[in-house]
Amino acid sequence: MMLEAEDSVALVRERTRGGALSRVRGEMRTEGDSRRERARDFVNRHGTAFGFGFGLQAGEARELDEQGRRVFVPQTVRGHELEGHGLTVRFDDDERVTLAHGAFSAQVAGARPATVRAADAITSALRDADIDPADLQVPASSRPIARLTEDSVQLIHKVTALVDHRPFALEVDAQSGELLSVREDVVHGTGTFKYGDDDLSFSTRSGKGGVFKNIKAAKQEKVSLTGLPNMSADAVNLLFAPQGSLTGRYVQVLDATGLQIVSPDYLFAFDPMSQLLINGQLVESELFDHVNTYWWLSRMGAFMQKIFGNDFPADYSVPALVNYNDNGNGYLNAYYTPIDLDGAGPYGDGYLVFGEFSGNTGDPMDDFSRDPSIACHEYTHMVVDKAGGAFGDAPLDTPSRAFNEALADYAAAGFLKDPALGEVLLAHGTEVDWGVAGPSLRDLRRELTLQDDLWNLVGGSTGLPQEHEAGNILGSALWRARKALKSKVADKLIFEHLADLPQSTAETGHPSVTPGNATEAWDAYSFAVFRALCDELLADDTKLAVRRAGQLTGAFMSHGIAGVDEDRSIEFDATEKGLALAFGGEFLGSLDEHEIVLQLAEGQQLTLSVKGRKGTLVDFELDADVGESDGAEIMATKPKKVNAKGTKAAQAKLLVQDAGSYRLTLSNTDAEGGEYAFKLKVK
């Protein structure tokens, strides 16, 4: 499928097999005085290629970053925004559209209108959920959404309510008024902080405080006195930021019990194990949680700022609520909620929450704010959300939400230089059965594959692969790519292009994910993430970019996300400039084959080799049976050489007889797994 040539400077190839487009690249002409208007114009011109047609509605376009370089046009149904459906367009510096991805659905054109007003939905939702309006911290609000099921569309009022810092989402059918579900409205870690409509620039001053400086110190409960960065010296608002309190550029720490710190000398040296009581309240131990959280989130903010540069979307204080114990019942979670903390008060939408359960166990270390990896994980989700990533907006346990968790694990592990997440929490929270076998909640070194491990843990309320556990597969692939590409390259590739990645499974052909289609949906979405990252690399037409795309391919093939079959194999085009690839991979789990596709021209020559590491037995095979290339041939001018141990196979000067697409399969001949190194040259 092509977009019309007269509407594009360059023809744009189809990026999916069959059906509507989901992703196109090229310079495409649009009209309009603003980027939002040009984004709508793009939908009007090319929307039919993405499934947009008569009877469908496009909502108000909105910018996904401060520079307006990416604009999202949602699909609406009777004024309700359809989850996961819409089109994201990216502009270059010359105001041209250069990338578009997304999906529309023709299934919704005949949806019946809503008959229940938002105000009535709020009243009935609170009543049916047995929530007293007098207990709300801020007035409940409602947002119209639409959800596509397998054969229909459902209009919903999503009512949000905040009770004792616990956010709830109550979904009401907008046509029948029925309360459909009640759940905590939490996504692990997004949020921001503002005073009114202003982004604050604090003047800073150095303070000192006692913190756990690393994972090892936290496990051993060893405190170090160190500098606290970016602390507010000038009170912006004395009620919310008294002089000396822990308020800085990236975080303001609040206490669920109302406990505040004021230290004119900026010294915050508290004992994390203190049992000191004042008016029946543990004090010194709880104050340590303020300092430790402030230190880790401030440093994580600086780390993420360095990745994004001037485009950092969260360069202001995030409200972080520590010592939350659900009225003395203990709280086994850390999260972000998008709900406003204080209504008309100075805080912007969203904040972080760190639960504690030390009152239940008697161990002051049983506190989520004391695990650096958890603090950094939560902060990353906030950044992803503010950068326009809608991955966490999907229903529970769906692939895009799992990718959201993978991103947060990846960034936390990268900052800490430790791929294990939650080790501190598990080392101390021994009274709790966390449902994991090892010493950490997740580990990005795990040898997981989509084929073998997707269903390791099923969400109890969804019947789908549990998003954190299944997200570990994607996180492991990202971590392997980080090692292959080097940290700075991988970090920028991933986080600078968040809005260019598939935001939902609707973009990959699965508008709703069910236990019956979950495996297929995961396969398609995970490969689309890889393909989008690979496309970003290959858009830079250099040898270095191609080499990096190969390294990315090796990482994702290892975890069964790419290179599994023709539909999930990346194609490298060698027809114009030749090709040089060199990457490492590993046969994990039951996978004993990896494949890529080569686009070759008549007369080209190939030299290739694959070498097993640590005794891995390997081989390769070239096959022209790809797409329309059936019958194309390559002449073997020299025989393949395989060493006696079977750990190396090589062949030189293979001559391409016919132009076409060729499948290159790398295989593990003993099916016991192991690492390998691959090299290919096409001249």
C-alpha positions in Angstrom: 0.0 0.0 0.0 1.3 3.5 -0.9 0.1 7.0 0.0 -0.7 9.0 -3.1 2.5 10.1 -4.8 1.2 13.7 -5.5 0.7 14.2 -1.7 4.2 13.1 -0.8 7.6 14.3 -1.7 8.7 10.6 -1.4 6.7 7.4 -1.7 6.0 5.8 1.6 6.2 2.1 2.0 3.7 0.0 3.9 5.1 -1.0 7.3 2.6 -3.8 8.2 1.4 -6.8 6.3 -2.1 -6.5 5.0 -5.0 -4.3 6.1 -4.7 -0.7 7.1 -1.4 1.0 7.5 0.0 1.5 11.0 3.3 3.3 10.3 4.7 5.3 7.4 7.8 7.3 6.9 8.7 10.0 4.3 8.3 13.7 3.6 4.5 14.3 3.3 3.0 17.6 2.3 0.3 19.1 4.6 -1.4 22.5 4.8 -2.3 24.6 7.8 -1.1 27.6 9.9 -0.1 25.5 12.9 1.2 22.0 13.4 -2.1 21.0 14.9 -3.9 22.1 11.8 -1.4 20.3 9.6 -1.8 17.2 11.7 -5.6 17.3 11.1 -4.9 18.0 7.4 -2.8 14.8 7.3 -5.7 12.8 8.7 -8.0 14.3 6.1 -5.6 13.4 3.3 -4.3 10.1 4.4 -6.6 8.9 7.2 -8.3 6.3 5.0 -4.9 4.4 4.7 -5.0 4.1 8.5 -8.6 3.0 8.7 -10.3 6.4 9.0 -13.4 6.8 6.9 -17.0 8.1 6.6 -18.9 8.4 9.9 -15.7 8.5 12.0 -14.6 11.5 14.0 -11.1 12.9 14.7 -10.8 14.7 18.1 -8.9 17.8 19.0 -5.2 17.5 18.0 -2.8 17.9 20.9 1.0 18.3 21.1 3.0 15.5 22.8 6.1 17.6 23.6 6.8 21.2 24.4 8.3 21.9 21.0 5.2 20.6 19.2 7.2 18.3 17.0 4.8 15.4 17.6 1.1 15.9 17.5 -1.6 13.3 18.3 -5.0 13.3 16.7 -7.3 11.0 18.7 -10.3 9.2 17.4 -13.5 10.1 19.2 -16.8 8.3 19.4 -19.8 10.5 20.4 -17.4 12.8 22.2 -15.6 9.9 24.0 -12.0 9.3 23.1 -11.4 5.8 21.9 -8.6 4.2 23.9 -5.6 3.3 21.9 -6.9 4.8 18.6 -5.7 7.9 16.8 -2.7 9.1 14.8 0.6 10.5 15.9 2.5 12.6 13.3 6.1 13.9 13.6 7.4 17.1 12.1 11.0 17.9 11.1 12.6 21.4 11.6 11.2 22.5 8.2 7.6 21.9 9.4 7.1 18.8 7.2 5.5 15.6 8.4 8.2 12.9 8.3 6.6 10.0 10.3 3.1 8.9 11.1 1.9 6.0 13.2 -1.4 4.9 14.8 -4.7 3.3 13.9 -8.3 4.2 13.5 -11.3 1.8 13.8 -14.2 1.6 11.4 -16.1 -0.5 13.9 -17.3 2.4 16.0 -19.2 4.5 13.4 -22.6 3.2 14.5 -22.2 3.5 18.2 -25.3 4.7 20.2 -24.9 8.1 21.9 -24.4 8.4 25.7 -27.6 8.8 27.7 -26.0 9.4 31.2 -24.5 12.8 32.0 -21.1 13.0 33.6 -22.5 14.7 36.7 -25.0 11.9 37.2 -22.3 9.3 36.6 -20.2 10.8 39.4 -23.1 10.8 41.8 -24.1 7.2 41.1 -20.5 5.9 41.0 -19.7 7.3 44.5 -23.0 5.9 45.8 -22.6 2.5 44.3 -19.0 2.3 45.5 -20.0 3.3 49.0 -17.7 6.4 48.9 -18.9 9.3 51.0 -18.5 12.6 49.1 -17.4 14.2 52.4 -14.4 11.9 52.5 -13.0 13.1 49.1 -9.8 15.1 49.3 -10.6 16.9 46.0 -13.9 16.9 44.1 -14.4 13.8 42.0 -14.1 14.3 38.2 -15.1 12.4 35.1 -13.5 11.8 31.8 -15.3 10.4 28.7 -13.6 7.4 27.2 -14.6 4.7 24.8 -13.4 1.1 24.8 -13.5 -1.2 21.8 -14.4 -4.8 22.6 -14.2 -7.7 20.1 -17.5 -6.8 18.5 -18.7 -3.5 19.8 -17.8 -0.1 21.4 -18.7 0.9 24.9 -18.9 4.5 26.0 -17.7 5.1 29.6 -17.5 7.8 32.1 -14.2 7.3 34.0 -14.8 8.9 37.4 -11.7 9.6 39.5 -11.9 10.0 43.3 -9.2 10.5 45.9 -9.8 9.2 49.5 -7.0 9.4 52.1 -4.4 9.7 49.3 -5.8 6.5 47.6 -6.9 7.2 44.1 -9.8 5.3 42.6 -11.1 4.9 39.1 -14.8 4.1 38.9 -16.1 3.3 35.4 -19.7 3.9 34.6 -21.5 2.7 31.4 -22.5 6.0 29.7 -25.6 4.4 28.2 -27.0 2.3 31.1 -25.5 4.0 34.1 -24.2 0.7 35.5 -21.1 0.8 37.6 -18.7 -1.4 35.7 -15.6 -1.5 37.8 -13.8 0.0 40.8 -10.0 -0.1 41.0 -7.1 1.9 42.4 -6.2 4.3 39.6 -2.4 3.8 39.8 0.3 3.6 37.3 3.7 3.0 38.6 5.3 6.4 38.6 4.1 9.5 36.7 3.5 12.9 38.2 4.7 16.5 38.3 4.7 19.5 40.5 3.9 23.1 39.7 2.8 26.2 41.6 -0.3 27.3 39.8 0.5 27.5 36.1 4.2 28.2 36.6 7.2 26.0 36.2 9.4 27.0 39.1 13.2 27.7 38.9 14.5 27.3 42.4 17.6 29.1 43.5 19.6 26.4 45.1 21.9 25.9 48.1 23.8 22.9 49.3 22.5 20.9 52.2 23.6 17.6 53.8 21.7 14.6 54.9 22.0 10.9 55.8 21.1 8.6 53.0 21.7 5.1 51.6 24.3 5.8 48.9 23.9 2.6 47.0 22.1 -0.8 46.9 24.7 -2.5 49.1 24.5 0.2 51.7 20.7 0.0 51.8 20.8 -3.8 52.3 23.3 -3.3 55.2 21.4 -0.3 56.6 24.5 1.7 56.4 24.0 5.5 56.3 26.4 8.1 54.8 26.3 11.8 55.2 26.3 13.4 51.8 25.3 16.6 49.9 21.7 17.0 48.9 21.5 18.5 45.4 19.2 21.3 44.1 17.6 22.1 47.5 15.4 25.2 47.7 17.1 28.0 49.6 14.4 30.7 48.9 10.9 29.8 50.1 8.5 30.0 47.1 5.5 29.4 49.3 6.1 29.2 53.0 3.1 27.0 53.5 4.3 24.3 51.1 8.0 24.9 51.0 9.3 26.3 54.4 12.9 27.4 54.3 15.1 24.3 54.8 12.5 21.8 53.8 13.3 19.2 51.2 12.1 21.0 48.1 14.3 21.1 45.0 14.4 21.2 41.2 13.2 17.6 40.7 11.2 16.7 43.8 9.4 18.0 46.8 9.0 15.4 49.6 5.7 15.4 51.5 4.6 13.1 54.4 1.4 11.2 54.5 1.2 11.9 58.2 1.9 15.6 57.9 5.4 15.4 59.4 7.6 18.2 58.1 11.3 19.0 58.3 12.6 22.5 58.9 16.4 22.8 59.3 17.8 26.3 59.0 21.4 24.8 58.9 20.3 22.4 56.1 21.6 19.4 58.0 19.3 16.4 57.7 21.2 13.6 59.5 18.5 11.2 60.7 18.8 7.6 62.0 16.9 5.2 59.7 16.4 2.7 62.4 15.4 5.1 65.2 12.4 4.1 67.3 12.1 7.6 68.9 8.5 8.5 69.6 7.0 12.0 69.9 3.3 12.2 70.6 3.1 8.5 69.7 4.6 9.0 66.3 7.9 7.5 65.1 9.9 10.6 64.1 13.6 10.1 63.2 13.1 6.9 61.3 10.3 8.6 59.2 12.4 11.7 58.6 15.1 9.6 57.1 12.6 8.5 54.5 12.2 12.1 53.4 15.9 12.6 53.0 16.6 9.3 51.2 13.7 9.8 48.8 14.8 13.3 48.0 18.4 12.3 47.4 17.5 9.5 45.0 14.8 11.3 43.1 17.0 14.4 42.7 19.8 12.3 41.3 17.5 10.3 39.0 16.1 13.6 37.7 19.5 14.8 36.8 20.3 11.5 35.1 17.1 11.7 33.0 17.7 15.4 32.2 21.1 14.5 30.8 19.4 12.0 28.4 16.8 14.4 27.2 18.9 17.5 27.2 16.9 20.7 26.7 13.8 18.6 25.8 13.5 17.2 29.3 9.7 17.2 30.0 9.8 17.0 33.8 12.1 19.9 34.8 10.2 20.8 37.9 9.4 19.4 41.4 7.5 16.1 41.6 5.4 15.7 44.8 6.5 12.5 46.4 4.4 11.3 49.3 6.4 9.1 51.8 5.4 7.1 54.8 1.9 6.2 53.5 0.5 3.3 55.5 -3.2 3.4 54.8 -4.4 4.5 58.2 -2.0 2.1 60.0 -2.9 -0.9 57.9 0.4 -0.9 56.1 0.7 -0.3 52.3 2.6 -2.7 50.1 3.0 -0.6 47.0 4.7 2.4 45.4 2.9 4.1 42.5 1.9 7.2 40.7 -1.7 8.5 40.3 -2.7 11.1 37.7 -5.2 12.6 40.2 -4.6 16.1 41.5 -3.3 16.0 45.1 -5.0 19.2 46.3 -7.6 20.4 43.8 -7.3 24.1 43.5 -4.1 24.1 45.5 -0.6 24.7 44.1 0.2 21.2 43.0 -0.2 20.1 39.4 -1.8 16.8 38.3 -0.2 13.6 39.6 2.2 12.6 42.4 4.3 9.7 43.6 3.4 7.6 46.6 5.8 5.3 48.6 4.0 2.9 51.0 5.4 1.5 54.2 4.5 -1.5 56.2 7.0 -1.2 59.1 4.1 -0.8 61.6 3.0 -4.3 60.6 6.4 -6.0 60.8 8.2 -3.9 63.4 11.2 -3.4 61.0 11.7 0.2 60.0 13.4 -0.9 56.8 10.1 -2.3 55.5 9.4 0.9 53.5 9.3 1.3 49.7 11.1 4.6 49.8 14.2 2.9 51.1 14.8 0.9 47.9 16.7 3.0 45.4 15.6 0.9 42.5 11.9 1.5 43.3 12.3 5.2 43.7 14.1 5.5 40.3 11.6 3.2 38.7 8.7 5.3 39.8 10.4 8.5 38.7 10.9 7.1 35.2 7.2 6.5 34.7 6.6 10.1 35.5 9.1 11.2 32.8 7.7 8.8 30.2 4.2 10.1 30.8 5.3 13.8 30.6 7.2 13.0 27.4 3.9 11.9 25.7 4.2 8.2 26.2 0.6 6.8 26.5 1.8 3.2 27.2 0.4 3.2 30.7 -3.1 4.3 29.6 -4.1 0.9 28.4 -6.1 -1.6 30.4 -4.3 -3.8 32.9 -1.8 -6.5 31.8 -1.7 -5.5 28.2 1.5 -5.3 26.2 1.9 -1.5 26.1 1.5 -1.3 29.9 4.1 -4.0 30.3 6.4 -2.0 28.0 5.8 0.9 30.3 7.1 -1.2 33.2 10.1 -2.4 31.0 11.0 1.3 30.4 11.0 2.1 34.1 13.1 -1.0 35.0 15.5 -0.2 32.2 16.1 3.4 33.2 16.4 2.6 36.9 18.8 -0.2 36.2 20.9 2.0 33.9 21.2 4.8 36.5 22.0 2.4 39.3 24.3 0.2 37.1 22.4 -2.8 38.5 19.9 -4.8 36.5 18.2 -6.3 39.6 15.1 -4.4 40.8 13.7 -4.6 44.3 16.6 -6.3 46.1 16.5 -4.0 49.1 12.8 -4.4 49.6 13.0 -8.2 49.4 16.1 -8.3 51.7 14.2 -6.7 54.5 10.5 -7.5 53.8 11.0 -11.1 54.7 7.6 -11.3 56.4 5.9 -10.9 53.1 5.5 -13.5 50.3 6.3 -11.5 47.2 5.6 -14.4 44.9 9.1 -14.4 43.4 11.8 -17.1 43.6 15.0 -15.1 43.5 16.5 -12.2 45.6 14.8 -9.5 43.5 11.4 -8.5 42.1 12.8 -8.5 38.6 16.2 -8.9 36.9 17.0 -7.7 33.4 19.7 -10.4 33.1 17.0 -13.1 33.1 17.1 -15.4 30.1 13.5 -14.9 29.1 11.8 -15.3 25.8 8.3 -14.5 24.5 7.8 -18.1 23.4 8.7 -19.7 26.8 8.0 -17.1 29.5 5.1 -14.9 28.4 2.6 -16.9 30.6 4.8 -17.4 33.6 2.5 -15.3 35.7 -1.1 -14.5 34.9 -3.0 -11.4 36.3 -5.7 -12.7 38.6 -8.3 -10.2 37.5 -7.5 -10.2 33.8 -6.4 -13.7 32.8 -3.6 -12.0 30.8 0.2 -12.1 31.3 0.9 -10.0 34.4 2.4 -6.7 33.2 5.4 -6.5 35.5 6.5 -10.1 35.0 5.8 -10.2 31.3 7.4 -6.7 31.0 10.7 -8.3 32.2 11.0 -9.9 28.8 11.0 -6.6 27.0 13.1 -5.1 29.7 15.7 -7.8 29.3 15.8 -7.1 25.5 16.3 -3.4 26.2 19.1 -4.1 28.7 20.9 -6.4 26.3 20.6 -3.7 23.6 22.0 -1.2 26.0 25.1 -3.3 26.5 25.5 -3.9 22.7 24.9 -0.3 21.7 26.6 1.3 24.7 24.5 3.2 27.3 24.4 6.7 25.9 23.4 5.6 22.4 20.7 3.2 23.7 19.3 5.6 26.2 18.9 8.4 23.7 17.5 6.1 21.1 14.8 4.8 23.5 13.8 8.0 25.3 14.1 10.6 22.6 11.7 8.5 20.4 9.1 7.5 23.0 6.3 9.2 21.0 7.4 7.5 17.8 6.8 4.0 19.4 3.5 2.2 19.2 1.4 3.6 22.0 -1.2 0.8 22.0 -2.0 -2.6 20.6 -4.6 -0.9 18.3 -1.6 0.2 16.2 -0.5 -3.4 15.8 -3.8 -4.9 14.8 -5.3 -5.8 18.2 -7.7 -3.1 19.4 -8.6 -5.3 22.4 -6.5 -7.9 24.1 -8.1 -11.1 25.5 -6.7 -14.3 26.9 -7.5 -15.9 23.5 -5.4 -13.4 21.4 -2.8 -12.3 24.0 0.1 -14.3 22.6 -0.5 -13.0 19.1 -1.0 -9.4 20.5 2.2 -9.6 22.5 4.2 -10.9 19.5 2.9 -8.1 17.3 3.3 -5.3 19.8 6.8 -6.3 21.0 8.1 -6.6 17.4 6.5 -3.2 16.5 8.5 -1.6 19.4 11.7 -3.2 18.0 10.9 -2.3 14.4 10.2 1.3 15.3 13.6 1.6 17.2 15.3 -0.1 14.3 13.7 2.3 11.8 14.9 5.2 13.8 18.5 3.9 13.5 18.2 3.1 9.8 16.7 6.5 9.0 20.3 7.7 9.4 21.8 6.4 6.2 25.3 5.7 7.5 27.4 2.6 8.1 27.4 3.3 11.8 23.6 3.4 11.9 23.4 0.1 10.0 25.9 -1.5 12.4 23.9 -0.3 15.4 20.7 -1.6 13.8 22.4 -5.0 13.6 23.3 -4.9 17.3 19.8 -4.0 18.2 18.5 -6.9 16.1 20.8 -9.3 17.9 19.5 -8.2 21.3 15.8 -8.5 20.4 16.3 -11.8 18.5 17.8 -13.3 21.6 14.6 -12.8 23.5 12.3 -14.1 20.8 10.9 -10.7 19.9 12.5 -10.4 16.4 13.9 -12.9 14.0 11.3 -15.6 14.7 9.6 -15.8 11.3 9.1 -13.8 8.0 6.5 -11.5 9.6 8.8 -10.7 12.5 12.2 -10.4 10.9 13.9 -7.1 10.1 14.9 -6.5 6.5 18.4 -5.0 5.7 18.6 -3.5 2.2 22.0 -4.0 0.6 21.1 -3.2 -3.0 22.6 0.3 -3.3 25.5 0.5 -0.8 26.2 -3.0 0.2 26.1 -4.0 3.8 28.3 -4.7 6.8 26.7 -6.3 9.9 28.4 -7.6 13.0 26.4 -8.4 16.2 26.2 -10.8 19.0 23.2 -13.0 20.0 22.3 -15.8 22.3 20.0 -18.8 21.8 17.8 -18.7 24.9 15.1 -21.1 26.0 13.6 -23.3 23.3 14.7 -20.9 20.5 17.3 -22.6 18.3 16.9 -20.3 15.2 17.3 -16.6 14.5 16.6 -15.0 11.2 17.0 -11.7 9.3 16.0 -10.8 5.7 18.4 -9.4 3.2 17.4 -7.4 0.1 20.1 -8.2 -2.5 20.9 -7.1 -6.0 22.1 -9.2 -8.9 25.9 -9.6 -9.0 26.5 -8.8 -5.3 28.9 -11.0 -3.3 28.4 -12.2 0.3 30.9 -13.2 2.9 29.5 -14.4 6.3 30.4 -16.3 9.4 28.9 -17.3 12.7 31.0 -18.3 15.7 29.7 -19.9 18.8 31.0 -18.7 22.1 31.9 -21.0 25.0 31.2 -24.1 22.9 27.9 -23.1 21.3 27.3 -25.2 18.1 26.2 -23.0 15.2 25.3 -23.0 11.5 23.6 -20.7 8.9 21.5 -21.1 5.8 20.4 -18.8 3.0 17.0 -19.2 1.5 15.4 -17.2 -1.3 11.8 -18.3 -0.4 10.7 -14.9 0.9 7.7 -13.1 -0.4 7.9 -12.7 -4.2 11.5 -13.9 -4.4 10.7 -17.6 -4.9 13.2 -19.2 -7.2 15.9 -16.5 -6.8 19.3 -18.1 -6.5 22.8 -17.5 -4.9 25.7 -19.3 -6.4 28.2 -20.9 -3.9 31.5 -20.2 -5.5 33.3 -21.6 -2.5 32.0 -24.3 -0.1 30.8 -23.6 3.4 33.4 -24.3 6.0 32.4 -25.8 9.4 35.1 -26.5 11.9 35.5 -29.9 13.5 33.9 -28.8 16.8 30.9 -27.3 15.0 31.4 -24.0 16.7 32.1 -22.0 13.6 30.6 -21.8 10.1 31.8 -19.5 7.3 31.4 -19.0 3.6 33.0 -16.5 1.3 32.1 -14.8 -2.0 28.6 -16.1 -2.4 27.4 -14.7 -5.7 23.8 -13.3 -6.1 22.3 -14.6 -9.3 18.9 -13.0 -9.0 17.8 -9.8 -7.2 15.3 -10.4 -4.3 14.7 -11.0 -0.7 16.7 -13.7 1.0 16.1 -15.3 4.4 19.3 -15.8 6.5 18.8 -18.2 9.3 21.3 -18.7 12.1 20.9 -21.9 14.0 22.0 -23.6 17.2 22.6 -27.2 16.0 22.6 -28.9 19.4 19.6 -26.9 20.7 21.2 -26.3 24.1 21.5 -22.6 23.8 24.5 -20.3 24.1 26.1 -17.1 22.7 27.4 -16.5 19.2 29.0 -13.7 17.1 27.8 -13.1 13.6 29.5 -11.2 10.7 28.2 -10.4 7.2 29.6 -8.3 4.3 27.8 -7.7 1.1 29.7 -6.0 -1.8 
